[in-house]
Amino acid sequence: IKMKMPNINLDGEVAVLATVPEVVEALECSAITWQTLISTALEEQLKKVPQGNGPLAELDFWRERNDTLTALTEQTKLPEMRKVLEILREAESAQLGDLEVVLSDLRKRQVDALHNVTFLSALEHHLKNLTYGTGFDVVLDIIPTLMRTLRMMWTISWHYNKDMRMVPLMEQIAWEISARVYKAVDLHTLFKEDKPAAKKKIAEAKSTLEQWKKCYFAVRAQIEASGREEHWEFDQKRLFEKTDYMTGVCQDLYDILQVIIGEFYNAFGRELKVVTGNPKRVNDLLRGVNGLTSPMENLTFDPFDVKSAHDWKLIMKKFRAGVSVENINEIFVQNLNDPPLWKNFPPVAGAISWSRLLFHEIKHTIVRFQEVEEMLASERGKEVKQIYLNVAKKMKEYEDQKYSQWRDETEQILPQLMENTLLNISSVTEESVATKKSVRFIVNFPPMLREIIIETKYMERLGFPVPEMARYVALQEKRYLRYINRLKIMLDHYHRLMETLNEAETKLLDDHIQELWTVFKSGHRRLNWNCLGIDSFIMRSTEAVKKFEFLVHRIHHNSEDISNKLHFIASANLFKFPIPKNGDELPKAKEFFEYVKCERAKDVAQMVRNYSAISQLLIKVEGRVANTNSGKSPKLASYYAYWEKRIYQVLTELIAKNLQAFNAAVLANVPLFQTEAILSAHELMLQPNASEIDEMTAQCIRDCIEITKHFVRWMHGTCIECPPQHVKEDEVFIFSFYNDVFQNPLITEQAGLIIQNVHKVLTSLDKYLNQWQRYNLLWKTDKGVVMERFAAEKPSCVTFDDEFQLYRKVAQEVTQEPLIKDEQFIRLHLAPLACTVQENIRGWVISFGKVLNESAREKLFSLQEEIQVGVLSL
């Protein structure tokens, strides 16, 4: 690509040429041509991709780009080109900007290409050896060095330090390694070569494939250990899927050669030719051995292709199935004591089936040997035949011993197992009421009995005679399974019901649980699996559980009703605050506490009604459990106590929760009521005062706690409220929850905390109110004495004016004082105090006005008298 220079004389100064329109116009045309030429060249280069799958294609790709871009770049450095750019720059040409952008892009692309060529050139020697080396030993030596060079590129290259560029390069290297193996291992000729040499070639090919992955992980570990380099977190499927699969195929090929060399060629070698005296027949046998590999030599698919993995596995499976009798013998010996079992097979029948399967396999192998008489006549053939006979004998003895042992044990233990009761109990404390929930009934059908049934069925399939009793039990399997299933359903139902009961309900239903256990008793005391009454027992037990379930559901229904009433009581709000009037007008303290008291009284009445209804619900439970409705059944004494304890907990939580809520309201910066600051008897004070607010708060807290006096305790062992007790003639005592709740440390602590917080708020308001003490001379000073002294001093008009200005200033200061102060839950109104202070100021001003008036009158009369005296004198 050649960039043509403009056909114009450029001799002369740049500044002068830049002023010649014809020169500038010609150069701009050239600039447009160059820009188009370079842009087109860059676009063509960016569209190109490496031509080939190997890493050398990557190197050739970057070299070609570097050569092209370098040639262009060198032309841009020519003196003529530089002078053209200087002239256009001096002339401030509009075409220069686009050209410089393209030139900048060209230089960047050329630098990148040169950079990549430099780094890839460091790999070139290794890549050529990898591609064209004479043997696998060369490749094995190259891979570690190649991987170290890749690490260096990853560390310092600005192009290959990213996954999206390094992974394709390594993928190309992996492809090249796979290609070397593919070319070297040709299955069409592999098994026709010298067998030891072929075996060595396969081993080297496998090592080469493994070396690639081994070196990768070794360098990766070094990078991670260094802690200074970006870790290799590459897509391992792209790097190793192909090589890993080929490694597996190479291992299969190595195994095939190992078997052929180790098993057959050693058996059918020179010695066999000498012994038989028929070398031609031995050679025919060897050709037969070679025929084992004919499926590999005539494959219709590529074994090194991952997509052909399934087909290759079938080929290997067929090969391995017929090459070794010793393998089966080894499997039998190794797994003799713990044979692998098919799914659902019992131990003994499963072991016998496993042994028979191995025998079938070994028999199949020996039959293949018998097809050629010379194979069995050879030393190796005789050895194989003897191994077969020995293994077959051991297998038969193993089978007979397993069957005899099973038959004897079954005849001895089966009658005992059938005597097992239907049910078993998992707890020995069945009579203890406190642990009734922990007692669990279990279907007592021993696993050994089920195993005998399965063994019997499989033994008959295997052709063995089975004991008569075992056959009878096996024939009844479906019936036993139905019994077991129905018993489990019934017992699971019972256990789920028991899990729903709490301790109080368990004690409440003690008689009914004992009655249910009486029904179960025959199942775990008398009935066994030989009895005819199993079906009848299951029906009785199921009906008894259903009856018990109905009773439990009714009790739970009543419990839910009681819990709903307790929830209503527990959710009561004992501190309902009045809504501000006219948006933000708060009630006064007394009004606030009166409102809280009235609203609380309404709610308490509803709470007490719900509480009283609980007794009636418990009487309903009594009717269902004890068939009485007195409210004082001894059978329900613990149940009454349980609910009374729940009621105490609910009341305690209710009072504690409401006191906590009230304390939160006290601490919140939201005023609930208002007070006023007043001046009384020359003292600043709140109205109502702090002591009164303290007392109202304390009384409100006491009233909250004392609502528990409305909840009358039940008489011992009943759900009947205690009647009033006459302590004295005029004094009646009512047993309620008050004393218990009031003495609770949580309640007393919370009540004390509220009073402390209220006192802190009032103290804070007092401190704020004390700021008004700076005006206390207005009301504490004796006005008459001050006026008398002031008048005696015969003050001038200026003095009077100073006093008036002073009080005017104080009056203005008072008007600027905030008239509302919110202190957490109390709003303080200061308007009454401000009015009183203003009144005091006006009083002082009037008093000074009177003194001024008297002084002025005196001076006026004195002046009038002097005038009259003067007139008379005249």
Sequence and secondary structure as in RCSB ss.txt:
>XXXX:A:sequence
IKMKMPNINLDGEVAVLATVPEVVEALECSAITWQTLISTALEEQLKKVPQGNGPLAELDFWRERNDTLTALTEQ
TKLPEMRKVLEILREAESAQLGDLEVVLSDLRKRQVDALHNVTFLSALEHHLKNLTYGTGFDVVLDIIPTLMRTL
RMMWTISWHYNKDMRMVPLMEQIAWEISARVYKAVDLHTLFKEDKPAAKKKIAEAKSTLEQWKKCYFAVRAQIEA
SGREEHWEFDQKRLFEKTDYMTGVCQDLYDILQVIIGEFYNAFGRELKVVTGNPKRVNDLLRGVNGLTSPMENLT
FDPFDVKSAHDWKLIMKKFRAGVSVENINEIFVQNLNDPPLWKNFPPVAGAISWSRLLFHEIKHTIVRFQEVEEM
LASERGKEVKQIYLNVAKKMKEYEDQKYSQWRDETEQILPQLMENTLLNISSVTEESVATKKSVRFIVNFPPMLR
EIIIETKYMERLGFPVPEMARYVALQEKRYLRYINRLKIMLDHYHRLMETLNEAETKLLDDHIQELWTVFKSGHR
RLNWNCLGIDSFIMRSTEAVKKFEFLVHRIHHNSEDISNKLHFIASANLFKFPIPKNGDELPKAKEFFEYVKCER
AKDVAQMVRNYSAISQLLIKVEGRVANTNSGKSPKLASYYAYWEKRIYQVLTELIAKNLQAFNAAVLANVPLFQT
EAILSAHELMLQPNASEIDEMTAQCIRDCIEITKHFVRWMHGTCIECPPQHVKEDEVFIFSFYNDVFQNPLITEQ
AGLIIQNVHKVLTSLDKYLNQWQRYNLLWKTDKGVVMERFAAEKPSCVTFDDEFQLYRKVAQEVTQEPLIKDEQF
IRLHLAPLACTVQENIRGWVISFGKVLNESAREKLFSLQEEIQVGVLSL
>XXXX:A:secstr
      SS   S HHHHTT HHHHHHHHHHHHHHHHHHHHHHHHHHH   SSSSHHHHHHHHHHHHHHHHHHHHH
HTSHHHHHHHHHHHHTT THHHHHHHHHHHHHHHHHHHHHHHHHHHHHHHHHHHHHH SSHHHHHHHHHHHHHHH
HHHHHH SSSSSHHHHHHHHHHHHHHHHHHHHHH  HHHHTTS HHHHHHHHHHHHHHHHHHHHHHHHHHHHHHH
HSSS      HHHHHHHHHHHHHHHHHHHHHHHHIIIIIIHHTSHHHHHHHS HHHHHHHHHHHHGGGHHHHT S
S TTSGGGHHHHHHHHHHHHHTS HHHHHHHHHHTSSS    TT  HHHHHHHHHHHHHHHHHHHHHHHHTSHHH
HHSHHHHHHHHHHHHHHHHHHHHHHHHHHHHHHHHHHHHHHHHTSBSEEES S TT GGGGGG  EEE   HHHH
HHHHHHHHHHHTT    HHHHHHHHTHHHHHHHHHHHHHHHHHHHHHHHT  HHHHHHTHHHHHHHHHHHHHHHH
T BTT S HHHHHHHHHHHHHHHHHHHHHHHHHHHHHHHHHHHHHT  S      BTTTB  BHHHHHHHHHHHH
HHHHHHHHHHHHHHHHHHHHHHHHHHS  SS  GGGHHHHHHHHHHHHHHHHHHHHHHHHHHHHHHHSS   EEE
EEEEETTEEEEES HHHHHHHHHHHHHHHHHGGGGSB B TTSSSB   EEEETTEEE  BSHHHHHT HHHHHH
HHHHHHHHHHHHHHHHHHHGGGGGGTHHHHS HHHHHHHHHHT   HHHHHHHHHHHHHHHHHHHTS SEEEETT
EEEE HHHHHHHHHHHHHHHHHHHHHHHHHHHHHHHHHHHHHHHHHHH 
